[in-house]
């Protein structure tokens, strides 16, 4: 099962025409009406500790909105650090 940050929010037909999901697989911009997250776990944050956490792998998010979501920033994939 896909994680919420791996989903775009639009259906397959729309993705076929969308310039963001095409050749280069850009993230869906926050201004896109179909990129809005309606999941109960979605929580926008302004907490600098979460937003600037260097261990979060932000490349896993398909939507720019996820990079400011507390749920993603707490539960999303991490970079493996060597200690």
N, C-alpha and C positions, 0 to 999 in steps of 0.2 A: 504494500500500500504506500502510495506517495505521501510525502510529508507536505504540509500546507505551503511551505516556502518553495516547493518544487513545482507548484501548479501556477499557471498563468491567470486563470479566471475566466477566460473566454473558451468557447467550444471549438471543436476541431475545424469546423468550416471557417470560423472567424480567424483561427490561427493560420490557415492556409493563405489568407489574404493580408495578414498583419505584417507590417514591415519590421516589427520588433522580434517576431518569432521566426522570421525568414532566415536567410543564408547565414548571418552572423550571430543569431540568437542573442540579441540585445535583451536587457531587462525591460519589463513593462514599466514605462514611466508613471509616476504618481498622478499625472494629469489624465491618464487613460481611465475612462469610466468603467472599463471592464477589469481593471487591476485592483479595484477596491476590495479589501478583505472584509467579509461578513461573518467570519468565524468567531465563536464566543471566546476563543483564546487570544484574539487580536487585541493588543494593548499598545498604543503609541506611547513612546517614552521620550523624555528629554534628559534622562539621567546620563551624565557624561561618562560614568564608569561603564555603563552598558554600551553606549554609542561608540566609544573609543576603545573598547576591549580589543586588544591586538590578537587574541586567540580565536576570535570568531571568523569562520570562513565565509565571508560575505558573497563569494562567487557562487555559492550554492543557491542563493535566492534568485528566483526568476522575476521577481517584482521589486522595484526600488522601495516600495512601501515596507517591505519586510526588514530592510536594514535599519528601520526606526521602530520596529516592533519588539517589545520586551520579551514576548514569547519566543521569537526567533533568536534574539540575542542571548537568551538564557539556555535555550534547548537546541539550537542549531548546531551544525557541525563545527568542530574545532580543528585548528592546526595542531599537529603533534609537536610538542616541544621536547627538545633533548636536554636532559638535565644531568 
